[in-house]
């Protein structure tokens, strides 16, 4: 059993590392205007730069929480940094949701590459989708609660990550069957396909029960 937990922890850390790499490629796409890196396939919505940064932070958080390499520092230090990264993910998501729900727009999804977000249609700039923002909040909370177990033996992170997975899966189904309503709200930009894929892949290791035992 311990060998299985160790193997799953390694896979989880690898998933976090992969999220960092993919996010870095997206940001490189925005930096050097390489369209395939930003949107994956021609004609699809590009991943918002702040979404990419948030996924990188979430990936780093998961990687640090599950990595067992002593070269990365003490477990206490790793976990502290991981939780700070998770808090940042939650804050970014909440700021975007505040803009959508309350109309209080801090422009968090325009903090990076603001002059390039107009894209092909300046009237419909690249903003963070509301369902993406919701997923970031839930994913960040799941990471913060990754090692939390209630008195009844329940793990909140599993529920949170499961909801994240379902929201991302709904977006993926929307892209496959060309049902826009599944990928996002009618009056807002939809969740980008690479975002949906990466969030779904990130949610899996976060809600795997065996990973919660150190």
C-alpha positions, 0 to 999 in steps of 0.5 A: 500500500505504501508503494502504491501511495508513493507511486501515486504521489510521484504521478501527482507531482508529475501532473503538477510539473506538466501544468507548469510546462503547459502554462509556460508554453501558453505564456511564451505564445503570448510573449512571442505571438505564437498562435498555436501555443495560445489556443491549441487549434486554429479558430479556438479561444486562446487561453487567457494569460492570467489563466495560464499563470494561475494554472502554473501556480496551481501546478506548482502547489500540487508539485510541492505538496507531493514532491519528496525531493529533499533538494527542494527544502524541508516539507514545512517550507515546501508546504508553506510555499504551496499554500501561498500559491494556492491562495493566489489561485483562489484570489485571482479566481475570486477577483474575476468572479467579483467582476462578473457577479458584482460588477467590481472589475479589478481587471485581473485577467488583463494584468498580463499582455493587456494590449494584445488581448483584443485579438481578432475582434477588439469588441470581444477581447480575451477575458477569463471565462466565468466558469474558468474563474469558478474552477480556479477558486475551487481548485485553489481551495482543494489544494489548500484542503488537500491533507484535511480530513473531517471527523467523519473521515471525509476529505473536502478536497475530493468534493471540490476537485470533483466539481472542478473536473465536472465543470471542465468535462462539461466544457470539453463535451461542449467543444466535442459536440459544438455546444457553446453553452456547455463551454461557457455562459452565453454573454461571456467568452467560453472556457478555452479548450486547453484550459478545460483539458488541463484543469480536468487533468489537474483535478484528477490527482487532487481528488485521488484518495490515496494521495492524502496520506503522507 
